[in-house]
Amino acid sequence: MGYDRNNVFAKILRGEIPCERVYEDEAVLAFKDINPKAPIHVLVIPKGAYSSFIDFSIRGSSEEVATFFSTVGKIVEQLRLHENGFRMVVNSGPDSGEEVPHFHVHLMSGKRLGAMA
């Protein structure tokens, strides 16, 4: 599947749709989910045009992939999510419930999240 340059995250990256930023650098943007599933629900996206985890892991350089996941760890520390625990989720493809075809990580915390379905 090709990358849809009109997906909502692409529009956020271009500044066409506002977001509540939590973190940003030259390669990564993290912002609050507008439909949170937990008291803290942050989305972390690479700024490159990657439609899924597989796309990112295959087309992204080793440095880009490593830097992205290292940055996710920095965001966890910045938000202090590691103190009481957090959930990190990556949905990929229609059966997973993925809603936006731009690779992203969900970070959720702030309450007991319970068992996965």
C-alpha positions as CSV (number, residue, x, y, z in Angstrom):
1,M,0.0,0.0,0.0
2,G,1.3,3.4,-0.9
3,Y,1.5,6.3,1.4
4,D,-1.6,8.6,1.5
5,R,-0.2,12.2,1.7
6,N,-3.7,13.3,2.7
7,N,-4.0,11.2,5.9
8,V,-4.6,13.2,9.1
9,F,-1.1,12.7,10.4
10,A,0.4,14.0,7.2
11,K,-1.8,17.1,7.5
12,I,-0.7,17.5,11.1
13,L,2.9,17.3,10.0
14,R,2.3,20.0,7.4
15,G,0.5,22.2,10.0
16,E,-2.8,22.0,8.3
17,I,-4.4,20.4,11.4
18,P,-3.5,21.6,14.9
19,C,-2.3,19.2,17.6
20,E,-1.3,19.4,21.2
21,R,2.4,18.7,20.9
22,V,4.2,16.9,23.6
23,Y,7.6,16.5,21.9
24,E,9.1,17.4,18.6
25,D,12.5,17.2,16.9
26,E,13.7,17.0,13.3
27,A,12.5,13.4,12.9
28,V,9.7,12.8,15.4
29,L,6.5,14.4,16.5
30,A,4.5,13.3,19.6
31,F,1.1,14.7,20.4
32,K,-2.0,14.0,22.6
33,D,-4.6,11.7,21.0
34,I,-7.8,13.6,20.4
35,N,-9.8,10.5,21.3
36,P,-7.8,9.2,24.3
37,K,-8.3,5.6,25.6
38,A,-6.5,6.4,28.9
39,P,-5.9,9.6,31.0
40,I,-2.5,9.9,29.2
41,H,-2.6,8.9,25.5
42,V,0.1,10.2,23.3
43,L,0.8,9.4,19.6
44,V,4.4,9.3,18.4
45,I,5.0,9.5,14.7
46,P,8.1,9.7,12.5
47,K,8.1,12.7,10.2
48,G,8.9,10.5,7.2
49,A,6.1,9.1,4.9
50,Y,5.7,5.6,6.2
51,S,2.3,3.9,5.9
52,S,2.9,1.1,8.5
53,F,5.3,-0.5,10.9
54,I,6.4,-2.9,8.1
55,D,6.9,0.0,5.7
56,F,9.0,1.9,8.3
57,S,11.0,-1.1,9.3
58,I,11.9,-2.0,5.7
59,R,12.3,1.5,4.1
60,G,13.6,3.4,7.1
61,S,17.3,3.4,7.6
62,S,18.7,1.5,10.5
63,E,19.6,4.9,12.1
64,E,16.1,6.3,11.5
65,V,14.4,3.2,13.1
66,A,16.8,3.2,16.1
67,T,16.5,6.9,16.6
68,F,12.7,6.7,16.5
69,F,12.5,4.0,19.2
70,S,15.1,5.7,21.3
71,T,13.1,8.9,21.1
72,V,10.0,7.0,22.2
73,G,11.9,6.0,25.3
74,K,12.9,9.7,25.9
75,I,9.2,10.7,25.7
76,V,8.3,7.9,28.2
77,E,10.9,9.4,30.5
78,Q,9.9,13.0,29.9
79,L,6.3,12.2,30.7
80,R,7.3,9.9,33.6
81,L,5.2,7.1,32.3
82,H,7.7,4.5,33.5
83,E,7.0,5.3,37.1
84,N,3.7,3.5,37.4
85,G,3.7,1.7,34.0
86,F,2.5,2.4,30.5
87,R,1.3,0.5,27.5
88,M,3.0,0.9,24.1
89,V,0.8,-0.2,21.1
90,V,1.5,-0.3,17.4
91,N,-1.5,-1.2,15.2
92,S,-0.8,-2.2,11.7
93,G,-3.4,-3.0,9.0
94,P,-7.2,-3.2,8.9
95,D,-7.6,-6.2,11.3
96,S,-5.6,-4.4,14.0
97,G,-8.0,-1.4,14.2
98,E,-5.5,1.0,12.7
99,E,-7.3,4.2,11.8
100,V,-4.6,6.4,10.3
101,P,-2.3,4.8,7.6
102,H,0.9,6.6,8.9
103,F,3.2,4.5,11.2
104,H,2.6,5.5,14.8
105,V,3.0,4.4,18.4
106,H,0.4,4.8,21.0
107,L,1.7,5.5,24.6
108,M,-1.0,5.1,27.2
109,S,-0.9,5.5,31.0
110,G,-2.4,7.2,33.9
111,K,-4.6,4.4,35.2
112,R,-4.7,0.6,35.4
113,L,-5.2,-0.4,31.8
114,G,-6.3,-4.0,32.4
115,A,-5.6,-7.0,30.3
116,M,-5.4,-6.9,26.5
117,A,-8.4,-8.2,24.7
